[in-house]
């Protein structure tokens, strides 16, 4: 009798625990999906990428500038979701469901966020205000025909990755460096790091979107080279960051090492497996994850 009661109690506990776990996983998946389709996750990544840039430059982070970059990234990627409806209908149908019927609302709060970003940057450093327009200008130039008879940047293979990587590397490096422009060698190293990371991450997303890009005749690296060769290119680029570990020290070394390791892991994993949710967490969200790990270690006195 007692044995039966214990068996029944154990079964009920296991069933309850399993149900709670499945419910937790379901809520987590929905939360991550919402953060992704709403562009909030990109904004959060922009916040923490700026925080990391400050750490690599060896200066205290200014939260107002981190928030300004959050607003900038959130705004631009929200607008992109409206303009890229055709591609997203194939690659990420969840975005289409989010945007449907909300176009004007998304445009309104995106413009408001960008204006607030400009104001916050101006209050910190008026001379840095122009940097806020670099990603926006790059976005416009990317889809425009600059001269009659010449192809748009959008029509040139891999230019999307180059434009995104260069514009964001400039912004993420120079906004934090506004008050230490005399440290040119350090700024150049951080710019190089941000450039390679941004390029690798955009190409990883092209691996996810290869079906839609191929159907829309967008010549990304995976469409041109195929998955295996693209993975080799990304491994080589990520490996090009390793020499920085001989230059950076203390906090900058630790952060750089963690991001390089995560880069290799993501390239190898997503080169063979395509999990959209995991990609949002470990590729787009890598700046957030590494920042949180770094802050926790610092808080426990395990890291300088």
C-alpha positions in Angstrom: 0.0 0.0 0.0 2.8 2.4 1.0 4.8 1.4 -2.1 1.8 2.1 -4.3 1.3 5.5 -2.7 5.0 6.4 -3.2 4.8 5.3 -6.9 1.7 7.3 -7.5 3.2 10.4 -5.8 6.4 10.1 -7.8 4.4 9.7 -11.0 2.3 12.8 -10.2 5.4 14.8 -9.3 7.2 13.8 -12.5 4.2 14.6 -14.6 3.8 18.0 -12.9 7.5 18.8 -13.2 7.4 17.9 -16.9 4.3 20.0 -17.5 5.9 23.0 -15.8 9.1 22.5 -17.7 7.3 22.3 -21.1 5.3 25.4 -20.2 8.4 27.2 -19.2 10.1 26.3 -22.5 7.0 27.3 -24.5 6.9 30.7 -22.8 10.7 31.2 -23.3 10.4 30.4 -27.0 7.5 32.8 -27.4 9.4 35.5 -25.6 12.5 35.1 -27.7 10.4 35.0 -30.9 8.6 38.3 -29.8 11.9 40.0 -29.0 13.2 38.9 -32.5 10.3 39.9 -34.7 9.8 43.2 -32.8 13.5 44.1 -33.2 13.9 44.5 -29.5 16.5 41.8 -29.4 18.6 43.7 -32.0 18.3 46.9 -29.9 19.4 45.0 -26.8 22.4 43.6 -28.7 23.3 47.1 -29.8 23.2 48.2 -26.2 25.6 45.5 -25.1 27.8 45.7 -28.2 28.4 49.3 -27.2 29.0 48.3 -23.6 31.6 45.8 -24.9 33.2 48.4 -27.1 33.7 50.6 -24.1 35.4 47.7 -22.3 37.7 47.0 -25.2 38.7 50.6 -25.4 39.4 50.6 -21.7 37.1 53.3 -20.7 34.0 53.4 -18.4 30.8 52.7 -20.2 28.3 55.5 -20.7 24.8 54.1 -20.3 23.2 57.0 -22.2 25.3 56.1 -25.3 24.5 52.4 -24.9 20.8 53.4 -24.8 21.2 55.6 -27.8 22.6 52.7 -29.9 19.8 50.5 -28.6 17.3 53.1 -30.0 19.3 53.3 -33.3 19.4 49.6 -33.9 15.8 49.1 -32.8 14.6 51.9 -35.2 16.6 50.8 -38.3 15.8 47.1 -38.0 12.1 47.9 -37.4 12.0 49.9 -40.6 13.9 47.2 -42.4 11.2 44.7 -41.4 8.7 46.8 -43.3 10.8 47.1 -46.4 11.9 43.5 -46.5 8.5 41.9 -46.3 8.9 40.0 -49.6 12.1 38.2 -48.3 10.7 37.7 -44.8 7.5 36.0 -46.1 9.8 33.1 -47.1 12.5 33.2 -44.6 10.7 34.3 -41.4 6.9 34.2 -41.8 6.5 35.1 -38.1 7.7 38.6 -38.9 5.0 39.0 -41.5 2.4 38.1 -38.9 3.8 40.7 -36.5 4.0 43.5 -39.1 0.6 42.9 -40.7 -1.7 45.8 -39.8 1.0 47.6 -37.8 3.0 49.3 -40.5 2.1 52.9 -39.5 2.6 52.1 -35.8 6.0 50.6 -36.5 7.1 53.5 -38.7 5.9 56.0 -36.1 7.8 54.5 -33.1 10.8 53.8 -35.3 11.2 57.4 -36.3 10.6 58.5 -32.7 13.3 56.2 -31.4 15.8 57.5 -34.0 15.1 61.1 -33.1 15.6 60.3 -29.4 18.9 58.5 -30.3 20.1 61.7 -32.1 19.2 63.9 -29.1 20.9 61.7 -26.6 24.1 61.5 -28.7 24.1 65.3 -29.2 23.8 65.9 -25.4 26.8 63.6 -24.8 29.0 64.9 -27.7 27.7 67.3 -30.4 30.5 66.3 -32.7 29.4 62.7 -32.6 25.9 63.3 -33.7 26.8 62.7 -37.4 27.8 59.2 -36.5 24.1 58.4 -35.8 23.4 58.9 -39.5 26.0 56.5 -40.8 23.9 53.3 -40.6 20.8 55.2 -41.9 22.8 56.6 -44.9 24.4 53.2 -45.6 20.9 51.7 -45.6 19.6 54.2 -48.1 22.7 53.9 -50.4 22.5 50.2 -50.3 19.1 50.1 -52.0 19.7 53.1 -54.3 21.1 53.4 -57.8 23.8 56.0 -57.4 24.6 56.5 -61.1 22.6 55.6 -64.2 24.0 52.4 -65.8 25.7 51.2 -62.6 24.3 48.4 -60.4 22.9 49.2 -57.0 25.0 48.1 -54.1 22.2 45.7 -53.3 22.8 43.9 -56.7 26.5 43.4 -56.0 27.3 40.1 -54.3 28.2 40.3 -50.6 27.8 44.1 -50.5 25.0 43.8 -48.0 27.4 42.2 -45.5 30.1 44.7 -46.2 27.8 47.7 -45.9 26.2 46.5 -42.6 29.5 45.5 -41.1 31.4 48.7 -42.0 28.5 51.0 -40.9 28.0 49.3 -37.6 31.7 48.9 -36.8 32.2 52.7 -37.3 29.2 53.5 -35.1 29.9 51.0 -32.3 33.6 52.0 -32.2 33.6 55.8 -32.7 30.6 56.7 -30.5 32.3 55.2 -27.4 35.6 56.6 -28.5 34.3 60.2 -28.8 36.3 61.3 -25.8 39.6 59.4 -26.5 40.2 60.1 -30.2 43.9 60.4 -29.5 44.1 56.6 -28.9 44.1 55.8 -32.6 45.9 52.5 -32.4 43.4 51.1 -29.8 40.5 52.5 -31.8 41.7 50.8 -35.0 42.0 47.5 -33.2 38.5 47.7 -31.8 37.1 48.8 -35.2 38.8 45.7 -36.8 37.3 43.5 -34.2 33.8 44.9 -34.6 34.1 44.8 -38.3 34.9 41.1 -38.5 32.3 40.1 -35.9 29.6 42.1 -37.7 30.5 40.6 -41.0 30.6 37.0 -39.7 27.2 37.4 -37.9 25.5 38.8 -41.0 26.8 35.9 -43.1 25.6 33.4 -40.5 22.1 34.9 -40.9 22.5 34.5 -44.7 22.9 30.7 -44.0 19.5 30.8 -42.4 17.9 32.8 -45.1 19.5 31.1 -48.1 16.2 29.7 -49.4 14.5 33.1 -49.6 17.6 34.8 -50.9 18.0 32.3 -53.7 14.3 32.7 -54.7 14.6 36.5 -54.7 18.0 36.3 -56.6 19.9 37.9 -53.8 23.6 36.9 -54.2 24.8 36.2 -50.7 27.9 34.3 -49.8 26.0 31.0 -49.1 24.1 31.4 -52.3 27.3 31.8 -54.3 29.7 29.5 -52.5 27.4 27.0 -50.8 27.3 26.2 -47.1 30.5 24.3 -46.7 32.8 26.8 -48.4 31.0 29.7 -46.6 31.7 28.0 -43.3 35.4 27.8 -44.2 35.5 31.5 -45.1 33.8 32.4 -41.8 36.2 30.2 -39.8 39.2 32.0 -41.4 37.7 35.4 -40.7 37.0 34.6 -37.1 40.5 33.1 -36.8 41.9 36.5 -38.0 40.8 37.9 -34.6 43.1 35.5 -32.6 46.2 37.8 -32.8 44.2 40.4 -30.8 44.6 38.1 -27.8 48.3 38.9 -27.9 47.6 42.6 -27.7 44.6 43.0 -25.4 44.9 42.5 -21.7 42.8 42.0 -18.6 39.0 42.7 -19.3 39.5 43.3 -23.0 41.4 40.0 -23.4 38.7 38.1 -21.5 35.8 39.6 -23.5 37.6 39.1 -26.8 38.4 35.4 -26.0 34.8 34.7 -25.1 33.5 36.3 -28.3 36.0 34.5 -30.5 35.2 31.1 -28.9 31.4 31.8 -29.3 32.1 32.8 -32.9 33.8 29.4 -33.7 31.1 27.5 -31.9 28.3 29.3 -33.9 30.0 28.9 -37.2 30.5 25.2 -36.7 27.1 24.5 -35.3 25.0 26.6 -37.7 27.0 25.4 -40.6 25.3 22.0 -40.1 22.2 22.8 -38.0 19.6 25.5 -38.6 17.7 26.4 -35.5 16.3 29.9 -35.8 15.6 30.3 -32.1 19.2 29.2 -31.2 20.6 31.6 -33.8 18.7 34.5 -32.3 20.1 33.6 -28.8 23.7 32.8 -29.7 24.5 34.9 -32.8 22.3 38.0 -32.5 22.3 37.7 -28.7 26.0 36.9 -28.2 26.8 40.5 -27.1 24.1 40.2 -24.4 25.2 36.8 -23.2 28.9 37.6 -23.1 28.2 40.9 -21.3 26.1 39.2 -18.7 28.7 36.5 -18.1 31.4 39.2 -17.8 29.4 41.3 -15.4 28.6 38.3 -13.2 32.3 37.3 -13.0 33.3 40.8 -12.2 30.6 41.0 -9.5 31.9 37.8 -7.9 35.5 39.0 -8.0 36.6 36.3 -10.5 37.8 38.7 -13.1 39.6 42.0 -13.4 
